[in-house]
């Protein structure tokens, strides 16, 4: 364990100051967003909305990111990332704040859509920024560090978020439960906004100027490989969107957990995810990226289905933690896998296209998930989600098994030569 810690410390010190600032700034805004995500649909439930309406409102986040993804990629190629990141966080924080000042469904939808469109500018910049500011040998540790920083930030955010309404009540005991949620969400969004203090210190790097007409550039994109990367990811998106956004409601309604206990549960989930991601560089060295993605997804399915079968809160929470850990362990490896399958100059556009389709499908499945839960309860929704996870695994293996065998053979040869 100490060897792994030293390896991470060494890799962190080898990174540029720009990357270090981005890592920490990303974690700070992630902490604020984790508090927001924990409390927002509880806030909507307190207003009196049903699961189908809540699903529709939650899905505006994915819809906004989807609508903005490709335009954002084209903007990123023209402007400095520092300015785009700061602008996106200023306006996304503003519109999220406006969203919680109203209980009108139309206004909630409109402000949420605008906020998520600006958030897309930030989301699309992350993987390409790291890819362009790192060496190939640094990437596994860099992407796992990014995920680990975020998991730790989310752990803190969920713990704080669970107790924040009660903390606000100590200061302002006259506030209603709805107002307590509202003030707590405002504090969370203030944390998101404050991450700009870190991003403003990123140094500007000259932007390469390439004169090319838009549609000429689009024709050059690697659509064949993109389609193979996107399709299995869409199945994961559809399955996840059906149930993952509603897990806090599931814990609250089925098992009557308090907001504080839900916060503790989500914080514990982050600890599991953090532990899994921390071990990822060691585990990935034993296999190929494809097999790692396939195996973690495959092992997560029984836990997904078990959550719908049992009524025991302890079993449900154990499955919740293990499913989340397995699915998130593969996240940094999937990012590297996707970016390394396209040319470096296309990485921004590739990231945007993947994000566009992912969130478009996630939007649809979240709306459908709310309807299914309201109509048929939570149980059947878990089974449908698990079947889409299985389909994603099949597609990943079908599309990339040939090159995976070649990589495994090459790896075996290298090991044999090392041993000799």
LUMGUGU-87961 format. One record per residue (C-alpha): residue number from 1; residue in three letters; x, y, z. Coordinates in steps of 0.05 Angstrom, whole numbers. Each point is the difference from the previous one (the first is absolute). Layout:
% LUMGUGU-87961
     k     r     east    north       up
   NUM   ALA        X        Y        Z
...
% end
This chain:
% LUMGUGU-87961
     k     r     east    north       up
     1   UNK        0        0        0
     2   UNK       56       48       18
     3   UNK       32      -15      -68
     4   UNK      -64       21      -36
     5   UNK       -5       63       42
     6   UNK       72       18      -18
     7   UNK      -14      -14      -73
     8   UNK      -60       48        0
     9   UNK       41       53       37
    10   UNK       57       -6      -50
    11   UNK      -48        5      -59
    12   UNK      -36       60       31
    13   UNK       65       38        9
    14   UNK       19      -15      -72
    15   UNK      -62       35      -27
    16   UNK        0       72      -25
    17   UNK      -29       55       45
    18   UNK      -58        9      -49
    19   UNK      -20      -73        8
    20   UNK        6        3       76
    21   UNK      -44       62        3
    22   UNK      -51      -33      -46
    23   UNK       -1      -63       43
    24   UNK      -13       39       64
    25   UNK      -49       48      -31
    26   UNK      -39      -57      -31
    27   UNK       -4      -33       68
    28   UNK      -25       64       34
    29   UNK      -56       11      -51
    30   UNK      -16      -75        5
    31   UNK       -9        6       75
    32   UNK      -51       57      -10
    33   UNK      -37      -39      -54
    34   UNK       -3      -62       43
    35   UNK      -38       39       55
    36   UNK      -46       28      -54
    37   UNK      -14      -69      -30
    38   UNK      -13      -31       68
    39   UNK      -51       53       21
    40   UNK      -32       23      -65
    41   UNK      -49      -57      -12
    42   UNK      -16       -2       75
    43   UNK      -16       74       -8
    44   UNK      -45      -17      -60
    45   UNK      -35      -54       40
    46   UNK      -11       50       57
    47   UNK      -34       47      -50
    48   UNK      -48      -58      -15
    49   UNK       22      -26      -68
    50   UNK       -7      -74      -17
    51   UNK       56      -44      -28
    52   UNK      -19       11      -73
    53   UNK        4       76        7
    54   UNK       65       -6       41
    55   UNK       29      -46      -53
    56   UNK      -18       52      -53
    57   UNK       32       57       39
    58   UNK       63      -40       17
    59   UNK        6      -19      -74
    60   UNK        7       74      -20
    61   UNK       72       -4       24
    62   UNK       17      -55      -49
    63   UNK      -42       33      -55
    64   UNK       37       66        8
    65   UNK       68      -34       -2
    66   UNK      -21      -39      -62
    67   UNK      -25       62      -37
    68   UNK       63       39       16
    69   UNK       52      -56       -9
    70   UNK       19        8      -73
    71   UNK       -5       77       -2
    72   UNK       43        0       63
    73   UNK       53      -43      -35
    74   UNK        3       50      -57
    75   UNK        6       58       49
    76   UNK       55      -36       39
    77   UNK       42       -4      -63
    78   UNK       -2       76       -7
    79   UNK        7       26       71
    80   UNK       46      -11       60
    81   UNK      -26      -54       48
    82   UNK       10       45       61
    83   UNK      -50       52      -25
    84   UNK      -51      -53      -21
    85   UNK        4      -36       67
    86   UNK       -9       64       40
    87   UNK      -57       25      -44
    88   UNK      -35      -67        4
    89   UNK        4       -3       76
    90   UNK      -23       72        9
    91   UNK      -62       -9      -43
    92   UNK      -17      -71       20
    93   UNK        3       20       74
    94   UNK      -44       61      -15
    95   UNK      -54      -40      -36
    96   UNK        0      -56       51
    97   UNK      -10       53       54
    98   UNK      -58       30      -39
    99   UNK      -29      -70       -7
   100   UNK       -8       -9       75
   101   UNK      -34       68        9
   102   UNK      -63      -26      -33
   103   UNK      -50      -57        6
   104   UNK      -29       11      -69
   105   UNK       11      -62      -42
   106   UNK       14       38      -64
   107   UNK       51       46       34
   108   UNK       34      -59       33
   109   UNK        7      -33      -68
   110   UNK       24       63      -35
   111   UNK       53       20       51
   112   UNK       24      -72        7
   113   UNK        8       -6      -76
   114   UNK       41       65       -4
   115   UNK       43      -19       59
   116   UNK       17      -68      -29
   117   UNK       16       29      -68
   118   UNK       54       43       32
   119   UNK       23      -59       42
   120   UNK       13      -37      -66
   121   UNK       56       49      -16
   122   UNK       36      -24       62
   123   UNK      -15      -74       -8
   124   UNK       25       -4      -72
   125   UNK       66       33       17
   126   UNK       23      -49       53
   127   UNK       25      -62      -38
   128   UNK       31       37      -59
   129   UNK       33       49       49
   130   UNK       33      -57       38
   131   UNK       18      -38      -64
   132   UNK       34       61      -31
   133   UNK       37       18       64
   134   UNK       28      -68       18
   135   UNK       47      -52      -27
   136   UNK      -26      -70      -18
   137   UNK       35      -32       60
   138   UNK      -34       50       47
   139   UNK      -72      -10      -23
   140   UNK      -24      -60       40
   141   UNK       23       33       65
   142   UNK      -26       69      -23
   143   UNK      -69      -25      -18
   144   UNK       -5      -43       62
   145   UNK       24       60       42
   146   UNK      -54       43      -31
   147   UNK      -53      -52       17
   148   UNK       29      -10       70
   149   UNK        1       74       15
   150   UNK      -72        5      -24
   151   UNK      -22      -60       41
   152   UNK       32       29       63
   153   UNK      -33       67      -15
   154   UNK      -67      -34      -10
   155   UNK        9      -39       65
   156   UNK       10       65       38
   157   UNK      -57       33      -39
   158   UNK      -50      -55       15
   159   UNK       19       -1       74
   160   UNK       -7       76        4
   161   UNK      -63       -1      -43
   162   UNK      -35      -51       45
   163   UNK        9       43       62
   164   UNK       -2       69      -33
   165   UNK      -76       11        6
   166   UNK        4      -14       75
   167   UNK       60       46        7
   168   UNK      -39       56      -36
   169   UNK      -59      -13       47
   170   UNK       44       12       61
   171   UNK       15       70      -28
   172   UNK      -70       14      -27
   173   UNK      -50      -44       39
   174   UNK      -61       35      -30
   175   UNK       13      -25      -71
   176   UNK      -45      -54      -29
   177   UNK       28      -66      -26
   178   UNK       -6       26      -71
   179   UNK       38       63       17
   180   UNK       54      -40       36
   181   UNK       12      -41      -63
   182   UNK        1       64      -41
   183   UNK       52       35       43
   184   UNK       43      -63        3
   185   UNK        0       -5      -76
   186   UNK       20       73       -5
   187   UNK       60      -13       45
   188   UNK       19      -59      -44
   189   UNK       -2       43      -62
   190   UNK       43       52       35
   191   UNK       53      -54        7
   192   UNK       -5      -15      -75
   193   UNK        9       74      -16
   194   UNK       60        5       47
   195   UNK       40      -51      -41
   196   UNK       13       57      -49
   197   UNK       52       25       50
   198   UNK       42      -59      -21
   199   UNK      -15        0      -74
   200   UNK       17       73       -7
   201   UNK       73      -18       17
   202   UNK        7      -47      -60
   203   UNK       51       30      -48
   204   UNK      -20       14      -71
   205   UNK       30      -44      -53
   206   UNK        2       22      -74
   207   UNK      -58      -29      -40
   208   UNK       22      -31      -67
   209   UNK      -37       35      -56
   210   UNK      -23      -47      -55
   211   UNK      -42       30      -56
   212   UNK      -52      -51      -21
   213   UNK      -72        5      -19
   214   UNK      -48      -33       49
   215   UNK      -32      -52      -45
   216   UNK       67      -18      -31
   217   UNK       24      -16       71
   218   UNK      -62      -40       15
   219   UNK       10      -45      -60
   220   UNK       69      -18       26
   221   UNK      -24      -24       67
   222   UNK        8      -73       16
   223   UNK      -73      -20        0
   224   UNK       11      -75       -5
   225   UNK       41       -5       64
   226   UNK      -44       51       35
   227   UNK      -62      -42      -14
   228   UNK       33      -61       31
   229   UNK       21       40       61
   230   UNK      -68       32        8
   231   UNK      -49      -58       -7
   232   UNK       20      -41       61
   233   UNK        7       63       41
   234   UNK      -72       19      -19
   235   UNK      -25      -66       29
   236   UNK       35       16       66
   237   UNK      -30       70       -3
   238   UNK      -71      -27      -12
   239   UNK        6      -51       56
   240   UNK       31       50       49
   241   UNK      -50       55      -16
   242   UNK      -59      -45       18
   243   UNK       20       -8       73
   244   UNK       64       36       23
   245   UNK      -31       71        5
   246   UNK      -56      -28       44
   247   UNK       42      -38       51
   248   UNK       -7       53       54
   249   UNK      -76       -1       -9
   250   UNK        2      -77        2
   251   UNK       38        1       66
   252   UNK      -47       54       29
   253   UNK      -66      -29      -23
   254   UNK       11      -75        5
   255   UNK       43       -1       63
   256   UNK      -19       67       30
   257   UNK       73       22        9
   258   UNK       10       72       24
   259   UNK       36       52      -42
   260   UNK       60       -7       46
   261   UNK        3      -76       -9
   262   UNK       -8        6      -76
   263   UNK       59       49        2
   264   UNK       41      -50       40
   265   UNK      -19      -56      -50
   266   UNK       22       42      -59
   267   UNK       64       19       36
   268   UNK       14      -74       14
   269   UNK      -12      -13      -74
   270   UNK       54       50      -17
   271   UNK       48      -35       47
   272   UNK      -12      -65      -37
   273   UNK        9       34      -67
   274   UNK       62       35       24
   275   UNK       30      -66       24
   276   UNK      -17      -34      -66
   277   UNK       30       55      -43
   278   UNK       62        3       44
   279   UNK       12      -74      -16
   280   UNK      -14        8      -74
   281   UNK       72       12      -24
   282   UNK       22      -65       33
   283   UNK      -59      -40      -27
   284   UNK        5       27      -71
   285   UNK       73      -22       -3
   286   UNK      -24      -72        5
   287   UNK      -47        4      -60
   288   UNK      -22       42      -59
   289   UNK      -44       63        2
   290   UNK      -57      -36      -36
   291   UNK        0      -59       47
   292   UNK        2       46       60
   293   UNK      -61       39      -26
   294   UNK      -38      -64      -17
   295   UNK       15      -36       66
   296   UNK      -17       59       46
   297   UNK      -66       10      -38
   298   UNK      -16      -74        2
   299   UNK       13       -7       75
   300   UNK      -44       61       14
   301   UNK      -63      -31      -30
   302   UNK      -17      -50       56
   303   UNK        3       58       51
   304   UNK      -46       42      -44
   305   UNK      -52      -55       -4
   306   UNK        7      -18       74
   307   UNK      -20       71       20
   308   UNK      -68      -12      -34
   309   UNK      -10      -69       30
   310   UNK       12       12       74
   311   UNK      -36       41       52
   312   UNK       58       -1       49
   313   UNK       32       69        6
   314   UNK       68      -28       20
   315   UNK        3      -45      -62
   316   UNK      -24       57      -44
   317   UNK       53       47       27
   318   UNK       55      -52       -9
   319   UNK      -21      -11      -73
   320   UNK       -5       75      -10
   321   UNK       72        9       23
   322   UNK       29      -58      -39
   323   UNK      -38       15      -65
   324   UNK       22       73        4
   325   UNK       73      -20       13
   326   UNK        3      -49      -58
   327   UNK      -32       47      -51
   328   UNK       43       59       20
   329   UNK       65      -39        3
   330   UNK       -2       -5      -76
   331   UNK      -16       73      -11
   332   UNK       72       26       -7
   333   UNK       19      -60      -42
   334   UNK      -60       11      -45
   335   UNK       21       73      -10
   336   UNK       71      -20      -20
   337   UNK      -27      -57      -43
   338   UNK      -45       49      -38
   339   UNK       51       56       -9
   340   UNK       55      -48      -23
   341   UNK      -45      -27      -55
   342   UNK       -3       67      -35
   343   UNK       53       46      -28
   344   UNK       25       52       50
   345   UNK      -26       58      -41
   346   UNK      -70      -32        2
   347   UNK       -2      -13       75
   348   UNK      -43       61       17
   349   UNK      -51      -15      -54
   350   UNK       -1      -74       18
   351   UNK      -11       17       73
   352   UNK      -57       46      -20
   353   UNK      -35      -50      -45
   354   UNK        4      -54       53
   355   UNK      -27       48       52
   356   UNK      -56       23      -47
   357   UNK      -27      -70      -12
   358   UNK       12      -23       71
   359   UNK      -40       57       31
   360   UNK      -54       -3      -53
   361   UNK      -13      -73       17
   362   UNK        8       14       75
   363   UNK      -53       55       -6
   364   UNK      -49      -48      -33
   365   UNK       12      -57       49
   366   UNK       -6       46       62
   367   UNK      -68       24      -24
   368   UNK      -20      -72      -14
   369   UNK       28      -22       67
   370   UNK      -43       50       38
   371   UNK      -62      -26      -37
   372   UNK       18      -73       13
   373   UNK       13       12       74
   374   UNK      -65       38        8
   375   UNK      -40      -52      -38
   376   UNK       34      -66       20
   377   UNK       44       17       60
   378   UNK       75       -5        4
   379   UNK       10      -76       -6
   380   UNK      -13      -12      -75
   381   UNK       42       61      -17
   382   UNK       62      -32       30
   383   UNK      -10      -62      -45
   384   UNK       -7       41      -64
   385   UNK       62       41       19
   386   UNK       40      -64       11
   387   UNK      -20      -28      -68
   388   UNK       26       63      -34
   389   UNK       66       -6       38
   390   UNK        6      -71      -27
   391   UNK      -13       24      -71
   392   UNK       55       53        7
   393   UNK       51      -53       21
   394   UNK      -18      -44      -60
   395   UNK        9       59      -48
   396   UNK       67       21       30
   397   UNK       27      -70       -8
   398   UNK      -29       -9      -70
   399   UNK       29       65      -26
   400   UNK       70       -3       30
   401   UNK       16      -74       13
   402   UNK       47       -6      -60
   403   UNK       46       57       19
   404   UNK       -5      -22       73
   405   UNK       29      -68      -18
   406   UNK       56       34      -37
   407   UNK       15       44       61
   408   UNK        0      -60       46
   409   UNK       48      -39      -45
   410   UNK       46       61       -4
   411   UNK       -2        7       75
   412   UNK       17      -74        9
   413   UNK       60        6      -47
   414   UNK       26       61       39
   415   UNK       -7      -39       66
   416   UNK       36      -60      -30
   417   UNK       57       44      -24
   418   UNK        4       33       69
   419   UNK        3      -67       34
   420   UNK       54      -26      -47
% end
